[in-house]
């Protein structure tokens, strides 16, 4: 049996998530995409959330905490735009903490203290922590077979994080559109990675390929990834196609980090 969700966490999550979405159709889609089993339960939004989370606990084939992490990910990673969001996020964190659990970025629920405190993806990118970066991509690889859509979303999110941290570090002007391709173009220009006719042909092709990788992974994420709502029947993608996207993102991010931190030495 997989890890189960404590009752107090179910209560806090159901109340917060039910009020935040306050839409049966949105909740149905959210839970289905997160791997919750069965048809939508009856009842109001809060009771529906609670019933579905309890059902996850009862299904021996499911790691209920993984489902919980997926369900709360978008809400927990929102920039608080009002007091209700901030209070709701804190309520869920408090409920997890009382059960020796904590929420980590990308929808991971872990034992409190099992990961370095306050060390997020941004920190490891800033300091050039390649070992931790490998672990982030390993999580994406682990999702390939069970949820290739989510693996693509995770890989694209790492590229975006790298670009945002790089832009912040060097005080560059943010693009008007905060999606992966405009972010990448800003970083590419600053690093001097724009394809140049004076470069040898093979070098030029490699640099052009980097831009294609970013464009392709970003398009995959938009059309079939899990970030923008996949619907009940998302477009199909093979594990091999998803693995290609994750591997390409991995190579790109590692390459940029090496150039960045080699220059700082």
C-alpha positions as CSV (number, residue, x, y, z in Angstrom):
1,X,0.0,0.0,0.0
2,X,1.2,3.5,-0.8
3,X,1.6,6.4,1.6
4,X,-1.7,7.6,3.0
5,X,-3.1,11.1,3.7
6,X,-3.7,11.9,7.4
7,X,-7.3,12.8,8.2
8,X,-6.4,16.2,9.4
9,X,-4.7,16.9,6.1
10,X,-7.7,15.7,4.2
11,X,-9.9,18.1,6.2
12,X,-7.7,21.1,5.7
13,X,-7.1,20.4,2.0
14,X,-10.8,19.7,1.2
15,X,-11.8,23.0,2.9
16,X,-9.2,25.1,1.2
17,X,-9.2,23.6,-2.3
18,X,-13.0,23.3,-2.4
19,X,-13.4,27.0,-1.6
20,X,-10.6,28.1,-3.9
21,X,-11.9,26.3,-7.1
22,X,-15.6,26.3,-6.1
23,X,-16.5,24.5,-9.3
24,X,-17.4,20.9,-9.7
25,X,-16.1,20.7,-13.3
26,X,-12.8,22.2,-12.3
27,X,-12.4,19.9,-9.3
28,X,-13.4,16.8,-11.4
29,X,-10.7,17.7,-13.9
30,X,-8.1,18.5,-11.3
31,X,-8.6,15.2,-9.4
32,X,-8.8,13.0,-12.6
33,X,-5.6,14.6,-13.9
34,X,-3.9,14.0,-10.6
35,X,-4.6,10.3,-10.6
36,X,-7.5,10.0,-8.2
37,X,-9.5,6.8,-8.9
38,X,-13.1,6.4,-9.8
39,X,-15.9,8.7,-10.8
40,X,-16.5,12.0,-9.1
41,X,-18.1,11.6,-5.6
42,X,-21.4,13.3,-4.8
43,X,-21.7,16.3,-2.5
44,X,-20.6,19.9,-2.4
45,X,-17.2,20.9,-3.4
46,X,-15.6,20.5,0.0
47,X,-17.2,17.1,0.7
48,X,-16.3,15.9,-2.9
49,X,-12.6,16.8,-2.2
50,X,-12.6,14.9,1.1
51,X,-14.3,11.9,-0.3
52,X,-11.9,11.6,-3.2
53,X,-8.9,11.9,-1.0
54,X,-10.2,9.2,1.3
55,X,-10.8,7.0,-1.7
56,X,-7.2,7.4,-2.6
57,X,-6.2,6.1,0.8
58,X,-8.5,3.1,0.3
59,X,-7.0,2.1,-3.1
60,X,-3.9,-0.1,-2.4
61,X,-2.5,0.6,-5.8
62,X,-2.2,4.3,-5.2
63,X,0.3,6.4,-3.4
64,X,-2.3,8.8,-1.9
65,X,0.3,11.5,-1.0
66,X,1.5,11.7,-4.6
67,X,-2.1,12.4,-5.6
68,X,-2.4,15.0,-2.9
69,X,0.7,16.7,-4.1
70,X,-0.7,16.9,-7.6
71,X,-4.0,18.2,-6.4
72,X,-2.6,21.0,-4.4
73,X,0.4,21.9,-6.6
74,X,-1.1,24.8,-8.6
75,X,-2.6,26.3,-5.5
76,X,0.4,26.0,-3.3
77,X,2.7,27.5,-5.9
78,X,0.5,30.5,-6.6
79,X,1.9,33.9,-5.8
80,X,-0.6,35.0,-3.1
81,X,-2.8,37.7,-4.7
82,X,-5.1,38.0,-1.7
83,X,-5.2,37.1,2.0
84,X,-7.4,34.1,1.3
85,X,-4.8,32.4,-0.8
86,X,-2.0,33.0,1.7
87,X,-4.1,31.8,4.6
88,X,-5.1,28.7,2.7
89,X,-1.5,27.8,1.8
90,X,-0.5,28.2,5.4
91,X,-3.4,26.1,6.6
92,X,-2.3,23.2,4.4
93,X,1.3,23.6,5.4
94,X,0.3,23.6,9.1
95,X,-1.8,20.5,8.7
96,X,1.1,18.7,6.9
97,X,3.6,19.9,9.6
98,X,1.4,18.5,12.4
99,X,1.8,15.1,10.7
100,X,5.6,15.5,10.1
101,X,5.1,16.2,6.4
102,X,5.9,19.1,4.2
103,X,5.1,20.4,0.7
104,X,8.0,20.7,-1.7
105,X,7.9,22.4,-5.1
106,X,6.6,20.4,-8.1
107,X,3.9,18.7,-6.0
108,X,6.1,16.6,-3.8
109,X,4.9,15.7,-0.3
110,X,7.9,14.5,1.9
111,X,8.7,13.8,5.5
112,X,9.6,17.0,7.2
113,X,13.3,17.3,7.4
114,X,13.9,14.8,4.6
115,X,15.1,17.5,2.2
116,X,17.3,20.5,2.9
117,X,15.2,23.4,4.3
118,X,14.8,26.5,2.1
119,X,16.9,25.0,-0.7
120,X,14.8,25.1,-3.8
121,X,15.4,24.8,-7.5
122,X,16.5,28.5,-7.7
123,X,19.1,28.0,-5.1
124,X,20.7,25.0,-6.7
125,X,20.8,26.7,-10.1
126,X,22.4,29.8,-8.6
127,X,25.2,27.9,-7.0
128,X,25.7,25.4,-9.8
129,X,24.7,22.4,-7.8
130,X,24.8,19.8,-10.5
131,X,24.1,16.8,-8.2
132,X,20.8,18.4,-7.1
133,X,19.9,19.3,-10.6
134,X,20.4,15.6,-11.6
135,X,17.9,14.7,-8.8
136,X,15.4,17.2,-10.2
137,X,15.6,15.6,-13.6
138,X,15.5,12.1,-12.1
139,X,12.0,12.9,-10.7
140,X,11.0,13.8,-14.3
141,X,12.4,10.5,-15.6
142,X,10.5,8.6,-12.9
143,X,7.2,10.0,-14.2
144,X,7.8,9.0,-17.8
145,X,6.0,5.6,-17.8
146,X,3.2,6.5,-15.4
147,X,2.5,10.1,-16.6
148,X,4.6,11.3,-19.6
149,X,2.6,14.5,-19.8
150,X,3.7,15.4,-16.3
151,X,7.3,14.5,-17.1
152,X,7.3,17.0,-20.0
153,X,5.8,19.7,-17.8
154,X,8.5,19.1,-15.2
155,X,11.3,19.3,-17.7
156,X,10.0,22.5,-19.2
157,X,9.6,24.0,-15.7
158,X,13.3,23.4,-15.0
159,X,14.3,25.3,-18.2
160,X,12.0,28.1,-17.3
161,X,13.4,28.2,-13.7
162,X,17.0,28.3,-15.1
163,X,16.1,31.2,-17.4
164,X,14.3,33.2,-14.7
165,X,17.1,32.8,-12.2
166,X,19.8,33.7,-14.8
167,X,17.8,36.8,-15.8
168,X,17.4,37.8,-12.2
169,X,21.1,37.2,-11.3
170,X,22.4,39.4,-14.1
171,X,19.6,42.0,-13.8
172,X,18.5,41.5,-17.4
173,X,15.2,42.9,-18.7
174,X,12.4,40.4,-18.5
175,X,10.6,39.6,-21.7
176,X,7.0,40.8,-22.0
177,X,5.8,37.3,-22.2
178,X,7.0,35.0,-19.4
179,X,7.0,31.7,-21.3
180,X,9.9,29.5,-22.0
181,X,10.8,30.6,-25.6
182,X,11.0,34.4,-24.8
183,X,12.8,33.7,-21.5
184,X,15.3,31.5,-23.4
185,X,16.0,34.1,-26.1
186,X,17.0,36.6,-23.3
187,X,19.4,34.2,-21.8
188,X,20.7,33.1,-25.2
189,X,21.5,36.6,-26.2
190,X,23.3,37.4,-23.0
191,X,25.4,34.3,-23.2
192,X,26.3,35.0,-26.8
193,X,24.7,31.8,-28.0
194,X,22.9,33.3,-31.0
195,X,23.9,31.4,-34.2
196,X,26.5,33.4,-36.0
197,X,27.6,32.9,-39.6
198,X,31.2,33.3,-38.6
199,X,31.1,30.1,-36.6
200,X,32.1,26.8,-38.0
201,X,29.1,25.1,-39.6
202,X,29.0,22.3,-37.0
203,X,29.0,24.8,-34.1
204,X,26.3,26.9,-35.8
205,X,24.1,23.9,-36.2
206,X,24.5,22.9,-32.5
207,X,23.5,26.4,-31.4
208,X,20.5,26.4,-33.7
209,X,19.6,23.1,-32.2
210,X,19.4,24.6,-28.7
211,X,16.8,27.0,-29.8
212,X,14.8,24.2,-31.4
213,X,15.0,22.2,-28.2
214,X,13.5,25.0,-26.2
215,X,10.8,25.7,-28.8
216,X,9.9,22.0,-29.0
217,X,9.8,21.3,-25.3
218,X,7.7,24.5,-24.7
219,X,5.3,23.5,-27.5
220,X,5.0,20.0,-26.0
221,X,4.2,21.4,-22.6
222,X,1.5,23.7,-24.0
223,X,-0.2,21.1,-26.1
224,X,0.1,17.9,-24.1
225,X,1.8,18.7,-20.8
226,X,0.0,18.8,-17.5
227,X,0.5,22.5,-16.7
228,X,-2.3,24.1,-18.7
229,X,-5.1,21.6,-18.2
230,X,-5.1,18.4,-20.2
231,X,-8.8,17.6,-20.0
232,X,-10.2,14.2,-19.4
233,X,-8.7,12.7,-22.6
234,X,-5.4,14.5,-23.3
235,X,-3.6,13.9,-26.6
236,X,-1.5,10.8,-26.5
237,X,2.3,10.8,-26.4
238,X,4.5,7.8,-26.3
239,X,7.0,7.3,-23.5
240,X,9.9,7.4,-26.0
241,X,8.7,10.9,-27.2
242,X,8.4,12.2,-23.7
243,X,11.9,10.7,-22.8
244,X,13.4,12.6,-25.8
245,X,11.9,15.9,-24.5
246,X,13.2,15.3,-21.0
247,X,16.6,14.2,-22.2
248,X,16.8,17.3,-24.5
249,X,15.9,19.6,-21.7
250,X,18.4,17.9,-19.4
251,X,21.2,18.4,-21.9
252,X,20.3,22.1,-22.5
253,X,20.1,23.0,-18.8
254,X,23.3,21.3,-18.0
255,X,25.1,23.0,-20.9
256,X,23.9,26.5,-19.8
257,X,24.8,25.9,-16.2
258,X,28.3,24.8,-17.2
259,X,28.9,27.9,-19.3
260,X,27.4,30.2,-16.6
261,X,29.4,28.8,-13.7
262,X,32.6,28.3,-15.6
263,X,32.6,32.1,-16.3
264,X,32.1,32.8,-12.6
265,X,35.2,30.9,-11.6
